[in-house]
Amino acid sequence: MVERGKIVLAEFAYGGKLLPTFPTWIIDGTKPSSLAWYLKSEVLPPNYWHGMLTSLEWLVSPEMKKEVA
């Protein structure tokens, strides 16, 4: 049962197979949790609007272009 302040944060692959991004010990995609609600309401929207839409990638470093002689 989903209640106020708790949601199920589930991600699916093609064919309806459950494909979680987070480890199940952090967020279990089969059970409602308040951490999933907090991520969905407070963390993911700013990440989307200020990170993804501006092409900012936090987990990778840019490669230096090699000059061709």
Distance bins in CASP14 RR format, pairs under 12 A and 6 or more apart:
PFRMAT RR
TARGET T0000
AUTHOR 0000-0000-0000
RMODE 2
METHOD distances of the structure
MODEL  1
1 7 0 0 0 0 0 1 0 0 0 0 0
1 8 0 0 0 0 0 1 0 0 0 0 0
1 31 0 0 0 0 0 1 0 0 0 0 0
1 32 1 0 0 1 0 0 0 0 0 0 0
2 8 1 0 0 1 0 0 0 0 0 0 0
2 9 0 0 0 0 0 1 0 0 0 0 0
2 10 0 0 0 0 0 1 0 0 0 0 0
2 30 0 0 0 0 0 1 0 0 0 0 0
2 31 0 0 0 0 1 0 0 0 0 0 0
2 32 1 0 1 0 0 0 0 0 0 0 0
2 33 0 0 0 0 0 1 0 0 0 0 0
2 34 0 0 0 0 0 1 0 0 0 0 0
2 36 0 0 0 0 0 1 0 0 0 0 0
2 37 0 0 0 0 1 0 0 0 0 0 0
2 40 0 0 0 0 0 1 0 0 0 0 0
3 31 0 0 0 0 0 1 0 0 0 0 0
3 32 1 0 0 1 0 0 0 0 0 0 0
3 33 0 0 0 0 0 1 0 0 0 0 0
3 34 0 0 0 0 1 0 0 0 0 0 0
3 37 0 0 0 0 1 0 0 0 0 0 0
4 32 0 0 0 0 0 1 0 0 0 0 0
4 34 0 0 0 0 1 0 0 0 0 0 0
4 37 0 0 0 0 1 0 0 0 0 0 0
4 41 0 0 0 0 0 1 0 0 0 0 0
5 32 0 0 0 0 1 0 0 0 0 0 0
5 33 0 0 0 0 1 0 0 0 0 0 0
5 34 1 0 1 0 0 0 0 0 0 0 0
5 35 0 0 0 0 0 1 0 0 0 0 0
5 36 0 0 0 0 1 0 0 0 0 0 0
5 37 1 0 1 0 0 0 0 0 0 0 0
5 38 0 0 0 0 1 0 0 0 0 0 0
5 39 0 0 0 0 0 1 0 0 0 0 0
5 40 0 0 0 0 1 0 0 0 0 0 0
5 41 0 0 0 0 1 0 0 0 0 0 0
5 42 0 0 0 0 0 1 0 0 0 0 0
6 27 0 0 0 0 0 1 0 0 0 0 0
6 28 0 0 0 0 0 1 0 0 0 0 0
6 29 0 0 0 0 0 1 0 0 0 0 0
6 31 0 0 0 0 1 0 0 0 0 0 0
6 32 1 1 0 0 0 0 0 0 0 0 0
6 33 1 0 1 0 0 0 0 0 0 0 0
6 34 1 0 1 0 0 0 0 0 0 0 0
6 35 0 0 0 0 1 0 0 0 0 0 0
6 36 1 0 0 1 0 0 0 0 0 0 0
6 37 1 0 1 0 0 0 0 0 0 0 0
6 38 0 0 0 0 1 0 0 0 0 0 0
6 39 0 0 0 0 0 1 0 0 0 0 0
6 40 0 0 0 0 0 1 0 0 0 0 0
6 41 0 0 0 0 0 1 0 0 0 0 0
7 27 0 0 0 0 0 1 0 0 0 0 0
7 29 0 0 0 0 1 0 0 0 0 0 0
7 31 0 0 0 0 0 1 0 0 0 0 0
7 32 1 0 1 0 0 0 0 0 0 0 0
7 33 1 0 0 1 0 0 0 0 0 0 0
7 34 0 0 0 0 1 0 0 0 0 0 0
7 35 0 0 0 0 1 0 0 0 0 0 0
7 36 1 0 1 0 0 0 0 0 0 0 0
7 37 1 0 1 0 0 0 0 0 0 0 0
7 38 0 0 0 0 1 0 0 0 0 0 0
7 39 0 0 0 0 1 0 0 0 0 0 0
7 40 1 0 1 0 0 0 0 0 0 0 0
7 41 0 0 0 0 1 0 0 0 0 0 0
7 44 0 0 0 0 0 1 0 0 0 0 0
8 18 0 0 0 0 0 1 0 0 0 0 0
8 20 0 0 0 0 0 1 0 0 0 0 0
8 27 0 0 0 0 1 0 0 0 0 0 0
8 28 0 0 0 0 1 0 0 0 0 0 0
8 29 1 0 1 0 0 0 0 0 0 0 0
8 30 1 0 0 1 0 0 0 0 0 0 0
8 31 1 0 0 1 0 0 0 0 0 0 0
8 32 1 0 1 0 0 0 0 0 0 0 0
8 33 1 0 0 1 0 0 0 0 0 0 0
8 34 0 0 0 0 0 1 0 0 0 0 0
8 35 0 0 0 0 0 1 0 0 0 0 0
8 36 1 0 0 1 0 0 0 0 0 0 0
8 37 0 0 0 0 1 0 0 0 0 0 0
8 39 0 0 0 0 0 1 0 0 0 0 0
8 40 0 0 0 0 1 0 0 0 0 0 0
9 18 0 0 0 0 0 1 0 0 0 0 0
9 20 0 0 0 0 1 0 0 0 0 0 0
9 21 0 0 0 0 1 0 0 0 0 0 0
9 22 1 0 0 1 0 0 0 0 0 0 0
9 24 0 0 0 0 0 1 0 0 0 0 0
9 26 0 0 0 0 0 1 0 0 0 0 0
9 27 1 0 1 0 0 0 0 0 0 0 0
9 28 0 0 0 0 1 0 0 0 0 0 0
9 29 1 0 0 1 0 0 0 0 0 0 0
9 30 0 0 0 0 0 1 0 0 0 0 0
9 31 0 0 0 0 0 1 0 0 0 0 0
9 32 0 0 0 0 1 0 0 0 0 0 0
9 33 1 0 0 1 0 0 0 0 0 0 0
9 34 0 0 0 0 0 1 0 0 0 0 0
9 35 0 0 0 0 1 0 0 0 0 0 0
9 36 1 1 0 0 0 0 0 0 0 0 0
9 37 0 0 0 0 1 0 0 0 0 0 0
9 38 0 0 0 0 1 0 0 0 0 0 0
9 39 1 0 0 1 0 0 0 0 0 0 0
9 40 1 0 0 1 0 0 0 0 0 0 0
9 41 0 0 0 0 0 1 0 0 0 0 0
9 43 0 0 0 0 0 1 0 0 0 0 0
9 44 0 0 0 0 1 0 0 0 0 0 0
10 16 0 0 0 0 0 1 0 0 0 0 0
10 17 0 0 0 0 0 1 0 0 0 0 0
10 18 1 0 0 1 0 0 0 0 0 0 0
10 19 0 0 0 0 1 0 0 0 0 0 0
10 20 1 0 0 1 0 0 0 0 0 0 0
10 21 0 0 0 0 0 1 0 0 0 0 0
10 22 0 0 0 0 0 1 0 0 0 0 0
10 24 0 0 0 0 0 1 0 0 0 0 0
10 27 0 0 0 0 1 0 0 0 0 0 0
10 28 0 0 0 0 1 0 0 0 0 0 0
10 29 1 0 1 0 0 0 0 0 0 0 0
10 30 1 0 0 1 0 0 0 0 0 0 0
10 31 0 0 0 0 1 0 0 0 0 0 0
10 32 0 0 0 0 0 1 0 0 0 0 0
10 33 0 0 0 0 0 1 0 0 0 0 0
10 36 0 0 0 0 1 0 0 0 0 0 0
10 40 0 0 0 0 0 1 0 0 0 0 0
11 17 0 0 0 0 0 1 0 0 0 0 0
11 18 1 0 0 1 0 0 0 0 0 0 0
11 19 1 0 1 0 0 0 0 0 0 0 0
11 20 1 0 1 0 0 0 0 0 0 0 0
11 21 1 0 1 0 0 0 0 0 0 0 0
11 22 0 0 0 0 1 0 0 0 0 0 0
11 27 0 0 0 0 0 1 0 0 0 0 0
11 29 1 0 0 1 0 0 0 0 0 0 0
11 30 0 0 0 0 0 1 0 0 0 0 0
11 36 0 0 0 0 0 1 0 0 0 0 0
11 39 0 0 0 0 0 1 0 0 0 0 0
11 40 0 0 0 0 0 1 0 0 0 0 0
11 44 0 0 0 0 0 1 0 0 0 0 0
12 18 1 0 0 1 0 0 0 0 0 0 0
12 19 1 0 0 1 0 0 0 0 0 0 0
12 20 0 0 0 0 1 0 0 0 0 0 0
12 21 0 0 0 0 0 1 0 0 0 0 0
12 29 0 0 0 0 0 1 0 0 0 0 0
12 30 0 0 0 0 0 1 0 0 0 0 0
13 19 1 1 0 0 0 0 0 0 0 0 0
13 20 0 0 0 0 0 1 0 0 0 0 0
13 21 0 0 0 0 0 1 0 0 0 0 0
18 24 0 0 0 0 0 1 0 0 0 0 0
18 28 0 0 0 0 0 1 0 0 0 0 0
18 29 1 0 0 1 0 0 0 0 0 0 0
18 30 1 0 0 1 0 0 0 0 0 0 0
19 29 0 0 0 0 0 1 0 0 0 0 0
20 26 0 0 0 0 1 0 0 0 0 0 0
20 27 1 0 0 1 0 0 0 0 0 0 0
20 28 0 0 0 0 1 0 0 0 0 0 0
20 29 1 0 1 0 0 0 0 0 0 0 0
20 30 0 0 0 0 1 0 0 0 0 0 0
20 31 0 0 0 0 0 1 0 0 0 0 0
20 36 0 0 0 0 0 1 0 0 0 0 0
21 27 0 0 0 0 1 0 0 0 0 0 0
21 29 0 0 0 0 1 0 0 0 0 0 0
21 36 0 0 0 0 0 1 0 0 0 0 0
21 39 0 0 0 0 0 1 0 0 0 0 0
21 44 0 0 0 0 0 1 0 0 0 0 0
22 28 0 0 0 0 1 0 0 0 0 0 0
22 29 0 0 0 0 1 0 0 0 0 0 0
22 33 0 0 0 0 0 1 0 0 0 0 0
22 35 0 0 0 0 1 0 0 0 0 0 0
22 36 0 0 0 0 1 0 0 0 0 0 0
22 39 0 0 0 0 1 0 0 0 0 0 0
22 40 0 0 0 0 0 1 0 0 0 0 0
22 43 0 0 0 0 0 1 0 0 0 0 0
22 44 0 0 0 0 0 1 0 0 0 0 0
23 29 0 0 0 0 0 1 0 0 0 0 0
24 30 0 0 0 0 1 0 0 0 0 0 0
24 31 0 0 0 0 1 0 0 0 0 0 0
24 33 0 0 0 0 0 1 0 0 0 0 0
24 36 0 0 0 0 0 1 0 0 0 0 0
25 33 0 0 0 0 0 1 0 0 0 0 0
25 35 0 0 0 0 0 1 0 0 0 0 0
26 33 0 0 0 0 1 0 0 0 0 0 0
26 35 1 0 0 1 0 0 0 0 0 0 0
26 36 0 0 0 0 1 0 0 0 0 0 0
26 38 0 0 0 0 0 1 0 0 0 0 0
26 39 0 0 0 0 1 0 0 0 0 0 0
27 33 1 0 0 1 0 0 0 0 0 0 0
27 34 0 0 0 0 0 1 0 0 0 0 0
27 35 1 0 1 0 0 0 0 0 0 0 0
27 36 1 0 1 0 0 0 0 0 0 0 0
27 37 0 0 0 0 0 1 0 0 0 0 0
27 38 0 0 0 0 0 1 0 0 0 0 0
27 39 1 0 0 1 0 0 0 0 0 0 0
27 40 0 0 0 0 0 1 0 0 0 0 0
27 43 0 0 0 0 0 1 0 0 0 0 0
27 44 0 0 0 0 0 1 0 0 0 0 0
28 35 0 0 0 0 1 0 0 0 0 0 0
28 36 0 0 0 0 1 0 0 0 0 0 0
29 35 0 0 0 0 0 1 0 0 0 0 0
29 36 1 0 0 1 0 0 0 0 0 0 0
29 39 0 0 0 0 0 1 0 0 0 0 0
30 36 0 0 0 0 0 1 0 0 0 0 0
32 40 0 0 0 0 0 1 0 0 0 0 0
33 39 0 0 0 0 1 0 0 0 0 0 0
33 40 0 0 0 0 0 1 0 0 0 0 0
34 40 0 0 0 0 0 1 0 0 0 0 0
34 41 0 0 0 0 0 1 0 0 0 0 0
34 42 0 0 0 0 0 1 0 0 0 0 0
35 41 0 0 0 0 0 1 0 0 0 0 0
35 42 0 0 0 0 0 1 0 0 0 0 0
35 43 0 0 0 0 1 0 0 0 0 0 0
36 42 0 0 0 0 0 1 0 0 0 0 0
36 43 0 0 0 0 0 1 0 0 0 0 0
36 44 0 0 0 0 0 1 0 0 0 0 0
37 43 0 0 0 0 0 1 0 0 0 0 0
37 44 0 0 0 0 0 1 0 0 0 0 0
38 44 0 0 0 0 1 0 0 0 0 0 0
38 45 0 0 0 0 0 1 0 0 0 0 0
39 45 0 0 0 0 1 0 0 0 0 0 0
39 46 0 0 0 0 0 1 0 0 0 0 0
39 47 0 0 0 0 1 0 0 0 0 0 0
39 48 0 0 0 0 0 1 0 0 0 0 0
40 46 0 0 0 0 0 1 0 0 0 0 0
40 47 0 0 0 0 0 1 0 0 0 0 0
40 48 0 0 0 0 0 1 0 0 0 0 0
42 48 0 0 0 0 0 1 0 0 0 0 0
43 49 0 0 0 0 0 1 0 0 0 0 0
43 50 0 0 0 0 0 1 0 0 0 0 0
43 51 0 0 0 0 0 1 0 0 0 0 0
44 50 0 0 0 0 0 1 0 0 0 0 0
44 51 0 0 0 0 0 1 0 0 0 0 0
44 52 0 0 0 0 1 0 0 0 0 0 0
45 51 0 0 0 0 0 1 0 0 0 0 0
45 52 0 0 0 0 0 1 0 0 0 0 0
45 53 0 0 0 0 0 1 0 0 0 0 0
46 52 0 0 0 0 0 1 0 0 0 0 0
46 53 0 0 0 0 0 1 0 0 0 0 0
46 54 0 0 0 0 0 1 0 0 0 0 0
46 56 0 0 0 0 0 1 0 0 0 0 0
47 53 0 0 0 0 1 0 0 0 0 0 0
47 54 0 0 0 0 0 1 0 0 0 0 0
47 56 0 0 0 0 1 0 0 0 0 0 0
47 57 0 0 0 0 0 1 0 0 0 0 0
47 58 0 0 0 0 1 0 0 0 0 0 0
47 59 0 0 0 0 0 1 0 0 0 0 0
48 54 0 0 0 0 0 1 0 0 0 0 0
48 56 0 0 0 0 0 1 0 0 0 0 0
49 56 0 0 0 0 0 1 0 0 0 0 0
50 56 1 0 0 1 0 0 0 0 0 0 0
50 58 0 0 0 0 0 1 0 0 0 0 0
51 57 0 0 0 0 1 0 0 0 0 0 0
51 58 1 0 0 1 0 0 0 0 0 0 0
51 59 0 0 0 0 0 1 0 0 0 0 0
52 58 0 0 0 0 0 1 0 0 0 0 0
55 62 0 0 0 0 0 1 0 0 0 0 0
56 62 0 0 0 0 0 1 0 0 0 0 0
57 63 0 0 0 0 0 1 0 0 0 0 0
END
